[in-house]
């Protein structure tokens, strides 16, 4: 039984890591949406969907661009 317990523990730990990663990504998307709203006005539903579906690297890249971009196309380009 120790082997089964060990596998169960590893599964729970992996689940916790995945949950934390997803939570961080959701938070990054919310921050980016807020920055876009402050700079360019309320984002469309399509833009919200695009941002919430983006991976962490893309969110970071877009978040960096929002600081200097003059248009949304420059942020997402």
mmCIF file of the N, C-alpha and C atoms, coordinates in Angstrom:
data_MODEL
# 
_entry.id   MODEL 
# 
loop_
_atom_site.group_PDB 
_atom_site.id 
_atom_site.type_symbol 
_atom_site.label_atom_id 
_atom_site.label_alt_id 
_atom_site.label_comp_id 
_atom_site.label_asym_id 
_atom_site.label_entity_id 
_atom_site.label_seq_id 
_atom_site.pdbx_PDB_ins_code 
_atom_site.Cartn_x 
_atom_site.Cartn_y 
_atom_site.Cartn_z 
_atom_site.occupancy 
_atom_site.B_iso_or_equiv 
_atom_site.pdbx_formal_charge 
_atom_site.auth_seq_id 
_atom_site.auth_comp_id 
_atom_site.auth_asym_id 
_atom_site.auth_atom_id 
_atom_site.pdbx_PDB_model_num 
ATOM 1   N N  . UNK A 1 1  ? 0.790   -1.216 0.000   1.00 0.00 ? 1  UNK A N  1 
ATOM 2   C CA . UNK A 1 1  ? 0.000   0.000  0.000   1.00 0.00 ? 1  UNK A CA 1 
ATOM 3   C C  . UNK A 1 1  ? 0.835   1.284  0.000   1.00 0.00 ? 1  UNK A C  1 
ATOM 4   N N  . UNK A 1 2  ? 2.063   1.281  0.511   1.00 0.00 ? 2  UNK A N  1 
ATOM 5   C CA . UNK A 1 2  ? 2.833   2.528  0.485   1.00 0.00 ? 2  UNK A CA 1 
ATOM 6   C C  . UNK A 1 2  ? 2.999   3.067  -0.931  1.00 0.00 ? 2  UNK A C  1 
ATOM 7   N N  . UNK A 1 3  ? 3.126   2.179  -1.920  1.00 0.00 ? 3  UNK A N  1 
ATOM 8   C CA . UNK A 1 3  ? 3.297   2.602  -3.311  1.00 0.00 ? 3  UNK A CA 1 
ATOM 9   C C  . UNK A 1 3  ? 2.067   3.357  -3.791  1.00 0.00 ? 3  UNK A C  1 
ATOM 10  N N  . UNK A 1 4  ? 0.876   2.837  -3.478  1.00 0.00 ? 4  UNK A N  1 
ATOM 11  C CA . UNK A 1 4  ? -0.382  3.478  -3.884  1.00 0.00 ? 4  UNK A CA 1 
ATOM 12  C C  . UNK A 1 4  ? -0.507  4.837  -3.208  1.00 0.00 ? 4  UNK A C  1 
ATOM 13  N N  . UNK A 1 5  ? -0.193  4.905  -1.936  1.00 0.00 ? 5  UNK A N  1 
ATOM 14  C CA . UNK A 1 5  ? -0.249  6.167  -1.208  1.00 0.00 ? 5  UNK A CA 1 
ATOM 15  C C  . UNK A 1 5  ? 0.697   7.189  -1.814  1.00 0.00 ? 5  UNK A C  1 
ATOM 16  N N  . UNK A 1 6  ? 1.880   6.737  -2.197  1.00 0.00 ? 6  UNK A N  1 
ATOM 17  C CA . UNK A 1 6  ? 2.859   7.627  -2.812  1.00 0.00 ? 6  UNK A CA 1 
ATOM 18  C C  . UNK A 1 6  ? 2.341   8.171  -4.139  1.00 0.00 ? 6  UNK A C  1 
ATOM 19  N N  . UNK A 1 7  ? 1.740   7.336  -4.963  1.00 0.00 ? 7  UNK A N  1 
ATOM 20  C CA . UNK A 1 7  ? 1.180   7.774  -6.245  1.00 0.00 ? 7  UNK A CA 1 
ATOM 21  C C  . UNK A 1 7  ? 0.034   8.748  -6.020  1.00 0.00 ? 7  UNK A C  1 
ATOM 22  N N  . UNK A 1 8  ? -0.811  8.479  -5.053  1.00 0.00 ? 8  UNK A N  1 
ATOM 23  C CA . UNK A 1 8  ? -1.927  9.384  -4.750  1.00 0.00 ? 8  UNK A CA 1 
ATOM 24  C C  . UNK A 1 8  ? -1.393  10.747 -4.321  1.00 0.00 ? 8  UNK A C  1 
ATOM 25  N N  . UNK A 1 9  ? -0.364  10.755 -3.484  1.00 0.00 ? 9  UNK A N  1 
ATOM 26  C CA . UNK A 1 9  ? 0.217   12.017 -3.019  1.00 0.00 ? 9  UNK A CA 1 
ATOM 27  C C  . UNK A 1 9  ? 0.807   12.796 -4.194  1.00 0.00 ? 9  UNK A C  1 
ATOM 28  N N  . UNK A 1 10 ? 1.525   12.092 -5.075  1.00 0.00 ? 10 UNK A N  1 
ATOM 29  C CA . UNK A 1 10 ? 2.096   12.759 -6.253  1.00 0.00 ? 10 UNK A CA 1 
ATOM 30  C C  . UNK A 1 10 ? 1.009   13.341 -7.135  1.00 0.00 ? 10 UNK A C  1 
ATOM 31  N N  . UNK A 1 11 ? -0.086  12.631 -7.281  1.00 0.00 ? 11 UNK A N  1 
ATOM 32  C CA . UNK A 1 11 ? -1.210  13.129 -8.078  1.00 0.00 ? 11 UNK A CA 1 
ATOM 33  C C  . UNK A 1 11 ? -1.810  14.390 -7.479  1.00 0.00 ? 11 UNK A C  1 
ATOM 34  N N  . UNK A 1 12 ? -1.955  14.397 -6.166  1.00 0.00 ? 12 UNK A N  1 
ATOM 35  C CA . UNK A 1 12 ? -2.489  15.595 -5.488  1.00 0.00 ? 12 UNK A CA 1 
ATOM 36  C C  . UNK A 1 12 ? -1.537  16.766 -5.640  1.00 0.00 ? 12 UNK A C  1 
ATOM 37  N N  . UNK A 1 13 ? -0.248  16.513 -5.472  1.00 0.00 ? 13 UNK A N  1 
ATOM 38  C CA . UNK A 1 13 ? 0.741   17.584 -5.602  1.00 0.00 ? 13 UNK A CA 1 
ATOM 39  C C  . UNK A 1 13 ? 0.736   18.169 -7.012  1.00 0.00 ? 13 UNK A C  1 
ATOM 40  N N  . UNK A 1 14 ? 0.659   17.301 -8.013  1.00 0.00 ? 14 UNK A N  1 
ATOM 41  C CA . UNK A 1 14 ? 0.599   17.768 -9.405  1.00 0.00 ? 14 UNK A CA 1 
ATOM 42  C C  . UNK A 1 14 ? -0.669  18.593 -9.633  1.00 0.00 ? 14 UNK A C  1 
ATOM 43  N N  . UNK A 1 15 ? -1.757  18.148 -9.053  1.00 0.00 ? 15 UNK A N  1 
ATOM 44  C CA . UNK A 1 15 ? -3.018  18.887 -9.164  1.00 0.00 ? 15 UNK A CA 1 
ATOM 45  C C  . UNK A 1 15 ? -2.918  20.260 -8.529  1.00 0.00 ? 15 UNK A C  1 
ATOM 46  N N  . UNK A 1 16 ? -2.264  20.350 -7.388  1.00 0.00 ? 16 UNK A N  1 
ATOM 47  C CA . UNK A 1 16 ? -2.079  21.645 -6.723  1.00 0.00 ? 16 UNK A CA 1 
ATOM 48  C C  . UNK A 1 16 ? -1.215  22.576 -7.568  1.00 0.00 ? 16 UNK A C  1 
ATOM 49  N N  . UNK A 1 17 ? -0.130  22.031 -8.135  1.00 0.00 ? 17 UNK A N  1 
ATOM 50  C CA . UNK A 1 17 ? 0.742   22.848 -8.993  1.00 0.00 ? 17 UNK A CA 1 
ATOM 51  C C  . UNK A 1 17 ? -0.020  23.369 -10.209 1.00 0.00 ? 17 UNK A C  1 
ATOM 52  N N  . UNK A 1 18 ? -0.785  22.496 -10.827 1.00 0.00 ? 18 UNK A N  1 
ATOM 53  C CA . UNK A 1 18 ? -1.570  22.891 -12.001 1.00 0.00 ? 18 UNK A CA 1 
ATOM 54  C C  . UNK A 1 18 ? -2.596  23.962 -11.630 1.00 0.00 ? 18 UNK A C  1 
ATOM 55  N N  . UNK A 1 19 ? -3.223  23.792 -10.494 1.00 0.00 ? 19 UNK A N  1 
ATOM 56  C CA . UNK A 1 19 ? -4.198  24.786 -10.029 1.00 0.00 ? 19 UNK A CA 1 
ATOM 57  C C  . UNK A 1 19 ? -3.558  26.142 -9.780  1.00 0.00 ? 19 UNK A C  1 
ATOM 58  N N  . UNK A 1 20 ? -2.385  26.142 -9.170  1.00 0.00 ? 20 UNK A N  1 
ATOM 59  C CA . UNK A 1 20 ? -1.682  27.406 -8.932  1.00 0.00 ? 20 UNK A CA 1 
ATOM 60  C C  . UNK A 1 20 ? -1.288  28.062 -10.251 1.00 0.00 ? 20 UNK A C  1 
ATOM 61  N N  . UNK A 1 21 ? -0.808  27.262 -11.207 1.00 0.00 ? 21 UNK A N  1 
ATOM 62  C CA . UNK A 1 21 ? -0.411  27.797 -12.509 1.00 0.00 ? 21 UNK A CA 1 
ATOM 63  C C  . UNK A 1 21 ? -1.609  28.426 -13.215 1.00 0.00 ? 21 UNK A C  1 
ATOM 64  N N  . UNK A 1 22 ? -2.734  27.719 -13.202 1.00 0.00 ? 22 UNK A N  1 
ATOM 65  C CA . UNK A 1 22 ? -3.936  28.246 -13.837 1.00 0.00 ? 22 UNK A CA 1 
ATOM 66  C C  . UNK A 1 22 ? -4.406  29.516 -13.135 1.00 0.00 ? 22 UNK A C  1 
ATOM 67  N N  . UNK A 1 23 ? -4.304  29.553 -11.819 1.00 0.00 ? 23 UNK A N  1 
ATOM 68  C CA . UNK A 1 23 ? -4.693  30.741 -11.066 1.00 0.00 ? 23 UNK A CA 1 
ATOM 69  C C  . UNK A 1 23 ? -3.825  31.940 -11.404 1.00 0.00 ? 23 UNK A C  1 
ATOM 70  N N  . UNK A 1 24 ? -2.517  31.719 -11.534 1.00 0.00 ? 24 UNK A N  1 
ATOM 71  C CA . UNK A 1 24 ? -1.615  32.814 -11.922 1.00 0.00 ? 24 UNK A CA 1 
ATOM 72  C C  . UNK A 1 24 ? -1.956  33.316 -13.316 1.00 0.00 ? 24 UNK A C  1 
ATOM 73  N N  . UNK A 1 25 ? -2.206  32.400 -14.221 1.00 0.00 ? 25 UNK A N  1 
ATOM 74  C CA . UNK A 1 25 ? -2.522  32.774 -15.595 1.00 0.00 ? 25 UNK A CA 1 
ATOM 75  C C  . UNK A 1 25 ? -3.829  33.569 -15.647 1.00 0.00 ? 25 UNK A C  1 
ATOM 76  N N  . UNK A 1 26 ? -4.826  33.162 -14.899 1.00 0.00 ? 26 UNK A N  1 
ATOM 77  C CA . UNK A 1 26 ? -6.081  33.911 -14.842 1.00 0.00 ? 26 UNK A CA 1 
ATOM 78  C C  . UNK A 1 26 ? -5.846  35.314 -14.287 1.00 0.00 ? 26 UNK A C  1 
ATOM 79  N N  . UNK A 1 27 ? -5.002  35.422 -13.258 1.00 0.00 ? 27 UNK A N  1 
ATOM 80  C CA . UNK A 1 27 ? -4.686  36.723 -12.687 1.00 0.00 ? 27 UNK A CA 1 
ATOM 81  C C  . UNK A 1 27 ? -3.954  37.612 -13.680 1.00 0.00 ? 27 UNK A C  1 
ATOM 82  N N  . UNK A 1 28 ? -3.024  37.043 -14.428 1.00 0.00 ? 28 UNK A N  1 
ATOM 83  C CA . UNK A 1 28 ? -2.303  37.813 -15.438 1.00 0.00 ? 28 UNK A CA 1 
ATOM 84  C C  . UNK A 1 28 ? -3.261  38.309 -16.512 1.00 0.00 ? 28 UNK A C  1 
ATOM 85  N N  . UNK A 1 29 ? -4.211  37.480 -16.912 1.00 0.00 ? 29 UNK A N  1 
ATOM 86  C CA . UNK A 1 29 ? -5.195  37.885 -17.918 1.00 0.00 ? 29 UNK A CA 1 
ATOM 87  C C  . UNK A 1 29 ? -6.063  39.020 -17.383 1.00 0.00 ? 29 UNK A C  1 
ATOM 88  N N  . UNK A 1 30 ? -6.469  38.936 -16.123 1.00 0.00 ? 30 UNK A N  1 
ATOM 89  C CA . UNK A 1 30 ? -7.288  40.003 -15.533 1.00 0.00 ? 30 UNK A CA 1 
ATOM 90  C C  . UNK A 1 30 ? -6.534  41.322 -15.464 1.00 0.00 ? 30 UNK A C  1 
ATOM 91  N N  . UNK A 1 31 ? -5.266  41.266 -15.102 1.00 0.00 ? 31 UNK A N  1 
ATOM 92  C CA . UNK A 1 31 ? -4.459  42.492 -15.043 1.00 0.00 ? 31 UNK A CA 1 
ATOM 93  C C  . UNK A 1 31 ? -4.321  43.096 -16.437 1.00 0.00 ? 31 UNK A C  1 
ATOM 94  N N  . UNK A 1 32 ? -4.036  42.267 -17.436 1.00 0.00 ? 32 UNK A N  1 
ATOM 95  C CA . UNK A 1 32 ? -3.910  42.769 -18.802 1.00 0.00 ? 32 UNK A CA 1 
ATOM 96  C C  . UNK A 1 32 ? -5.222  43.386 -19.274 1.00 0.00 ? 32 UNK A C  1 
ATOM 97  N N  . UNK A 1 33 ? -6.332  42.745 -19.001 1.00 0.00 ? 33 UNK A N  1 
ATOM 98  C CA . UNK A 1 33 ? -7.624  43.305 -19.391 1.00 0.00 ? 33 UNK A CA 1 
ATOM 99  C C  . UNK A 1 33 ? -7.862  44.653 -18.722 1.00 0.00 ? 33 UNK A C  1 
ATOM 100 N N  . UNK A 1 34 ? -7.474  44.771 -17.485 1.00 0.00 ? 34 UNK A N  1 
ATOM 101 C CA . UNK A 1 34 ? -7.640  46.052 -16.762 1.00 0.00 ? 34 UNK A CA 1 
ATOM 102 C C  . UNK A 1 34 ? -6.755  47.130 -17.377 1.00 0.00 ? 34 UNK A C  1 
ATOM 103 N N  . UNK A 1 35 ? -5.513  46.796 -17.697 1.00 0.00 ? 35 UNK A N  1 
ATOM 104 C CA . UNK A 1 35 ? -4.612  47.766 -18.317 1.00 0.00 ? 35 UNK A CA 1 
ATOM 105 C C  . UNK A 1 35 ? -5.146  48.220 -19.675 1.00 0.00 ? 35 UNK A C  1 
ATOM 106 N N  . UNK A 1 36 ? -5.646  47.274 -20.439 1.00 0.00 ? 36 UNK A N  1 
ATOM 107 C CA . UNK A 1 36 ? -6.218  47.608 -21.750 1.00 0.00 ? 36 UNK A CA 1 
ATOM 108 C C  . UNK A 1 36 ? -7.428  48.522 -21.576 1.00 0.00 ? 36 UNK A C  1 
ATOM 109 N N  . UNK A 1 37 ? -8.262  48.220 -20.611 1.00 0.00 ? 37 UNK A N  1 
ATOM 110 C CA . UNK A 1 37 ? -9.437  49.060 -20.371 1.00 0.00 ? 37 UNK A CA 1 
ATOM 111 C C  . UNK A 1 37 ? -9.039  50.475 -19.975 1.00 0.00 ? 37 UNK A C  1 
ATOM 112 N N  . UNK A 1 38 ? -8.048  50.593 -19.125 1.00 0.00 ? 38 UNK A N  1 
ATOM 113 C CA . UNK A 1 38 ? -7.609  51.923 -18.702 1.00 0.00 ? 38 UNK A CA 1 
ATOM 114 C C  . UNK A 1 38 ? -7.003  52.729 -19.853 1.00 0.00 ? 38 UNK A C  1 
ATOM 115 N N  . UNK A 1 39 ? -6.299  52.049 -20.745 1.00 0.00 ? 39 UNK A N  1 
ATOM 116 C CA . UNK A 1 39 ? -5.605  52.750 -21.819 1.00 0.00 ? 39 UNK A CA 1 
ATOM 117 C C  . UNK A 1 39 ? -6.456  52.937 -23.072 1.00 0.00 ? 39 UNK A C  1 
ATOM 118 N N  . UNK A 1 40 ? -7.238  51.919 -23.431 1.00 0.00 ? 40 UNK A N  1 
ATOM 119 C CA . UNK A 1 40 ? -7.951  51.937 -24.705 1.00 0.00 ? 40 UNK A CA 1 
ATOM 120 C C  . UNK A 1 40 ? -9.472  51.900 -24.584 1.00 0.00 ? 40 UNK A C  1 
ATOM 121 N N  . UNK A 1 41 ? -9.983  51.768 -23.379 1.00 0.00 ? 41 UNK A N  1 
ATOM 122 C CA . UNK A 1 41 ? -11.419 51.635 -23.194 1.00 0.00 ? 41 UNK A CA 1 
ATOM 123 C C  . UNK A 1 41 ? -11.799 50.167 -23.006 1.00 0.00 ? 41 UNK A C  1 
ATOM 124 N N  . UNK A 1 42 ? -13.068 49.937 -22.741 1.00 0.00 ? 42 UNK A N  1 
ATOM 125 C CA . UNK A 1 42 ? -13.517 48.564 -22.459 1.00 0.00 ? 42 UNK A CA 1 
ATOM 126 C C  . UNK A 1 42 ? -13.205 47.609 -23.608 1.00 0.00 ? 42 UNK A C  1 
ATOM 127 N N  . UNK A 1 43 ? -12.620 46.452 -23.288 1.00 0.00 ? 43 UNK A N  1 
ATOM 128 C CA . UNK A 1 43 ? -12.324 45.470 -24.335 1.00 0.00 ? 43 UNK A CA 1 
ATOM 129 C C  . UNK A 1 43 ? -13.601 44.773 -24.812 1.00 0.00 ? 43 UNK A C  1 
ATOM 130 N N  . UNK A 1 44 ? -13.612 44.402 -26.063 1.00 0.00 ? 44 UNK A N  1 
ATOM 131 C CA . UNK A 1 44 ? -14.750 43.666 -26.621 1.00 0.00 ? 44 UNK A CA 1 
ATOM 132 C C  . UNK A 1 44 ? -14.787 42.256 -26.041 1.00 0.00 ? 44 UNK A C  1 
ATOM 133 N N  . UNK A 1 45 ? -15.916 41.604 -26.217 1.00 0.00 ? 45 UNK A N  1 
ATOM 134 C CA . UNK A 1 45 ? -16.032 40.214 -25.763 1.00 0.00 ? 45 UNK A CA 1 
ATOM 135 C C  . UNK A 1 45 ? -15.032 39.325 -26.497 1.00 0.00 ? 45 UNK A C  1 
ATOM 136 N N  . UNK A 1 46 ? -14.822 39.599 -27.791 1.00 0.00 ? 46 UNK A N  1 
ATOM 137 C CA . UNK A 1 46 ? -13.862 38.805 -28.567 1.00 0.00 ? 46 UNK A CA 1 
ATOM 138 C C  . UNK A 1 46 ? -12.444 38.972 -28.029 1.00 0.00 ? 46 UNK A C  1 
ATOM 139 N N  . UNK A 1 47 ? -12.080 40.204 -27.666 1.00 0.00 ? 47 UNK A N  1 
ATOM 140 C CA . UNK A 1 47 ? -10.749 40.449 -27.106 1.00 0.00 ? 47 UNK A CA 1 
ATOM 141 C C  . UNK A 1 47 ? -10.619 39.781 -25.742 1.00 0.00 ? 47 UNK A C  1 
ATOM 142 N N  . UNK A 1 48 ? -11.655 39.855 -24.930 1.00 0.00 ? 48 UNK A N  1 
ATOM 143 C CA . UNK A 1 48 ? -11.636 39.171 -23.625 1.00 0.00 ? 48 UNK A CA 1 
ATOM 144 C C  . UNK A 1 48 ? -11.402 37.672 -23.807 1.00 0.00 ? 48 UNK A C  1 
ATOM 145 N N  . UNK A 1 49 ? -12.090 37.085 -24.766 1.00 0.00 ? 49 UNK A N  1 
ATOM 146 C CA . UNK A 1 49 ? -11.937 35.652 -25.018 1.00 0.00 ? 49 UNK A CA 1 
ATOM 147 C C  . UNK A 1 49 ? -10.520 35.338 -25.495 1.00 0.00 ? 49 UNK A C  1 
ATOM 148 N N  . UNK A 1 50 ? -9.966  36.180 -26.359 1.00 0.00 ? 50 UNK A N  1 
ATOM 149 C CA . UNK A 1 50 ? -8.611  35.975 -26.859 1.00 0.00 ? 50 UNK A CA 1 
ATOM 150 C C  . UNK A 1 50 ? -7.598  36.031 -25.721 1.00 0.00 ? 50 UNK A C  1 
ATOM 151 N N  . UNK A 1 51 ? -7.765  36.985 -24.836 1.00 0.00 ? 51 UNK A N  1 
ATOM 152 C CA . UNK A 1 51 ? -6.830  37.145 -23.720 1.00 0.00 ? 51 UNK A CA 1 
ATOM 153 C C  . UNK A 1 51 ? -6.966  36.005 -22.720 1.00 0.00 ? 51 UNK A C  1 
ATOM 154 N N  . UNK A 1 52 ? -8.177  35.620 -22.387 1.00 0.00 ? 52 UNK A N  1 
ATOM 155 C CA . UNK A 1 52 ? -8.341  34.552 -21.402 1.00 0.00 ? 52 UNK A CA 1 
ATOM 156 C C  . UNK A 1 52 ? -7.895  33.191 -21.949 1.00 0.00 ? 52 UNK A C  1 
ATOM 157 N N  . UNK A 1 53 ? -7.834  33.049 -23.265 1.00 0.00 ? 53 UNK A N  1 
ATOM 158 C CA . UNK A 1 53 ? -7.379  31.797 -23.868 1.00 0.00 ? 53 UNK A CA 1 
ATOM 159 C C  . UNK A 1 53 ? -5.865  31.763 -24.100 1.00 0.00 ? 53 UNK A C  1 
ATOM 160 N N  . UNK A 1 54 ? -5.194  32.899 -23.925 1.00 0.00 ? 54 UNK A N  1 
ATOM 161 C CA . UNK A 1 54 ? -3.765  32.990 -24.220 1.00 0.00 ? 54 UNK A CA 1 
ATOM 162 C C  . UNK A 1 54 ? -2.926  32.267 -23.174 1.00 0.00 ? 54 UNK A C  1 
ATOM 163 N N  . UNK A 1 55 ? -1.760  31.778 -23.609 1.00 0.00 ? 55 UNK A N  1 
ATOM 164 C CA . UNK A 1 55 ? -0.838  31.129 -22.674 1.00 0.00 ? 55 UNK A CA 1 
ATOM 165 C C  . UNK A 1 55 ? -0.038  32.183 -21.904 1.00 0.00 ? 55 UNK A C  1 
ATOM 166 N N  . UNK A 1 56 ? 0.674   31.745 -20.898 1.00 0.00 ? 56 UNK A N  1 
ATOM 167 C CA . UNK A 1 56 ? 1.388   32.652 -19.994 1.00 0.00 ? 56 UNK A CA 1 
ATOM 168 C C  . UNK A 1 56 ? 2.433   33.491 -20.716 1.00 0.00 ? 56 UNK A C  1 
ATOM 169 N N  . UNK A 1 57 ? 3.175   32.917 -21.648 1.00 0.00 ? 57 UNK A N  1 
ATOM 170 C CA . UNK A 1 57 ? 4.196   33.682 -22.372 1.00 0.00 ? 57 UNK A CA 1 
ATOM 171 C C  . UNK A 1 57 ? 3.575   34.790 -23.216 1.00 0.00 ? 57 UNK A C  1 
ATOM 172 N N  . UNK A 1 58 ? 2.468   34.486 -23.860 1.00 0.00 ? 58 UNK A N  1 
ATOM 173 C CA . UNK A 1 58 ? 1.777   35.489 -24.674 1.00 0.00 ? 58 UNK A CA 1 
ATOM 174 C C  . UNK A 1 58 ? 1.238   36.607 -23.792 1.00 0.00 ? 58 UNK A C  1 
ATOM 175 N N  . UNK A 1 59 ? 0.646   36.254 -22.666 1.00 0.00 ? 59 UNK A N  1 
ATOM 176 C CA . UNK A 1 59 ? 0.131   37.268 -21.745 1.00 0.00 ? 59 UNK A CA 1 
ATOM 177 C C  . UNK A 1 59 ? 1.243   38.199 -21.279 1.00 0.00 ? 59 UNK A C  1 
ATOM 178 N N  . UNK A 1 60 ? 2.396   37.648 -20.980 1.00 0.00 ? 60 UNK A N  1 
ATOM 179 C CA . UNK A 1 60 ? 3.528   38.468 -20.553 1.00 0.00 ? 60 UNK A CA 1 
ATOM 180 C C  . UNK A 1 60 ? 3.954   39.418 -21.667 1.00 0.00 ? 60 UNK A C  1 
ATOM 181 N N  . UNK A 1 61 ? 4.072   38.893 -22.870 1.00 0.00 ? 61 UNK A N  1 
ATOM 182 C CA . UNK A 1 61 ? 4.481   39.717 -24.012 1.00 0.00 ? 61 UNK A CA 1 
ATOM 183 C C  . UNK A 1 61 ? 3.483   40.862 -24.238 1.00 0.00 ? 61 UNK A C  1 
ATOM 184 N N  . UNK A 1 62 ? 2.196   40.557 -24.221 1.00 0.00 ? 62 UNK A N  1 
ATOM 185 C CA . UNK A 1 62 ? 1.180   41.585 -24.416 1.00 0.00 ? 62 UNK A CA 1 
ATOM 186 C C  . UNK A 1 62 ? 1.194   42.605 -23.274 1.00 0.00 ? 62 UNK A C  1 
ATOM 187 N N  . UNK A 1 63 ? 1.399   42.134 -22.058 1.00 0.00 ? 63 UNK A N  1 
ATOM 188 C CA . UNK A 1 63 ? 1.436   43.043 -20.906 1.00 0.00 ? 63 UNK A CA 1 
ATOM 189 C C  . UNK A 1 63 ? 2.597   44.024 -21.006 1.00 0.00 ? 63 UNK A C  1 
ATOM 190 N N  . UNK A 1 64 ? 3.723   43.565 -21.521 1.00 0.00 ? 64 UNK A N  1 
ATOM 191 C CA . UNK A 1 64 ? 4.865   44.455 -21.717 1.00 0.00 ? 64 UNK A CA 1 
ATOM 192 C C  . UNK A 1 64 ? 4.566   45.483 -22.809 1.00 0.00 ? 64 UNK A C  1 
ATOM 193 N N  . UNK A 1 65 ? 3.934   45.043 -23.876 1.00 0.00 ? 65 UNK A N  1 
ATOM 194 C CA . UNK A 1 65 ? 3.641   45.927 -25.004 1.00 0.00 ? 65 UNK A CA 1 
ATOM 195 C C  . UNK A 1 65 ? 2.617   47.000 -24.673 1.00 0.00 ? 65 UNK A C  1 
ATOM 196 N N  . UNK A 1 66 ? 1.686   46.705 -23.766 1.00 0.00 ? 66 UNK A N  1 
ATOM 197 C CA . UNK A 1 66 ? 0.620   47.653 -23.475 1.00 0.00 ? 66 UNK A CA 1 
ATOM 198 C C  . UNK A 1 66 ? 1.192   48.969 -22.919 1.00 0.00 ? 66 UNK A C  1 
ATOM 199 N N  . UNK A 1 67 ? 2.380   48.907 -22.355 1.00 0.00 ? 67 UNK A N  1 
ATOM 200 C CA . UNK A 1 67 ? 2.989   50.110 -21.781 1.00 0.00 ? 67 UNK A CA 1 
ATOM 201 C C  . UNK A 1 67 ? 3.351   51.156 -22.827 1.00 0.00 ? 67 UNK A C  1 
ATOM 202 N N  . UNK A 1 68 ? 3.757   50.713 -24.007 1.00 0.00 ? 68 UNK A N  1 
ATOM 203 C CA . UNK A 1 68 ? 4.221   51.655 -25.029 1.00 0.00 ? 68 UNK A CA 1 
ATOM 204 C C  . UNK A 1 68 ? 3.343   51.699 -26.270 1.00 0.00 ? 68 UNK A C  1 
ATOM 205 N N  . UNK A 1 69 ? 2.423   50.792 -26.409 1.00 0.00 ? 69 UNK A N  1 
ATOM 206 C CA . UNK A 1 69 ? 1.588   50.712 -27.602 1.00 0.00 ? 69 UNK A CA 1 
ATOM 207 C C  . UNK A 1 69 ? 0.638   51.906 -27.701 1.00 0.00 ? 69 UNK A C  1 
ATOM 208 N N  . UNK A 1 70 ? 0.404   52.321 -28.939 1.00 0.00 ? 70 UNK A N  1 
ATOM 209 C CA . UNK A 1 70 ? -0.561  53.390 -29.188 1.00 0.00 ? 70 UNK A CA 1 
ATOM 210 C C  . UNK A 1 70 ? -1.918  52.813 -29.601 1.00 0.00 ? 70 UNK A C  1 
ATOM 211 N N  . UNK A 1 71 ? -1.933  51.566 -30.032 1.00 0.00 ? 71 UNK A N  1 
ATOM 212 C CA . UNK A 1 71 ? -3.173  50.915 -30.451 1.00 0.00 ? 71 UNK A CA 1 
ATOM 213 C C  . UNK A 1 71 ? -3.215  49.480 -29.915 1.00 0.00 ? 71 UNK A C  1 
ATOM 214 N N  . UNK A 1 72 ? -4.395  48.901 -29.916 1.00 0.00 ? 72 UNK A N  1 
ATOM 215 C CA . UNK A 1 72 ? -4.530  47.491 -29.518 1.00 0.00 ? 72 UNK A CA 1 
ATOM 216 C C  . UNK A 1 72 ? -3.806  46.579 -30.483 1.00 0.00 ? 72 UNK A C  1 
ATOM 217 N N  . UNK A 1 73 ? -3.775  46.944 -31.760 1.00 0.00 ? 73 UNK A N  1 
ATOM 218 C CA . UNK A 1 73 ? -3.055  46.123 -32.737 1.00 0.00 ? 73 UNK A CA 1 
ATOM 219 C C  . UNK A 1 73 ? -1.573  46.034 -32.378 1.00 0.00 ? 73 UNK A C  1 
ATOM 220 N N  . UNK A 1 74 ? -1.015  47.100 -31.854 1.00 0.00 ? 74 UNK A N  1 
ATOM 221 C CA . UNK A 1 74 ? 0.392   47.078 -31.437 1.00 0.00 ? 74 UNK A CA 1 
ATOM 222 C C  . UNK A 1 74 ? 0.593   46.163 -30.222 1.00 0.00 ? 74 UNK A C  1 
ATOM 223 N N  . UNK A 1 75 ? -0.392  46.108 -29.355 1.00 0.00 ? 75 UNK A N  1 
ATOM 224 C CA . UNK A 1 75 ? -0.302  45.223 -28.186 1.00 0.00 ? 75 UNK A CA 1 
ATOM 225 C C  . UNK A 1 75 ? -0.336  43.773 -28.625 1.00 0.00 ? 75 UNK A C  1 
ATOM 226 N N  . UNK A 1 76 ? -1.257  43.446 -29.491 1.00 0.00 ? 76 UNK A N  1 
ATOM 227 C CA . UNK A 1 76 ? -1.496  42.051 -29.870 1.00 0.00 ? 76 UNK A CA 1 
ATOM 228 C C  . UNK A 1 76 ? -0.665  41.584 -31.062 1.00 0.00 ? 76 UNK A C  1 
ATOM 229 N N  . UNK A 1 77 ? -0.025  42.522 -31.746 1.00 0.00 ? 77 UNK A N  1 
ATOM 230 C CA . UNK A 1 77 ? 0.710   42.205 -32.976 1.00 0.00 ? 77 UNK A CA 1 
ATOM 231 C C  . UNK A 1 77 ? 1.914   41.334 -32.810 1.00 0.00 ? 77 UNK A C  1 
# 
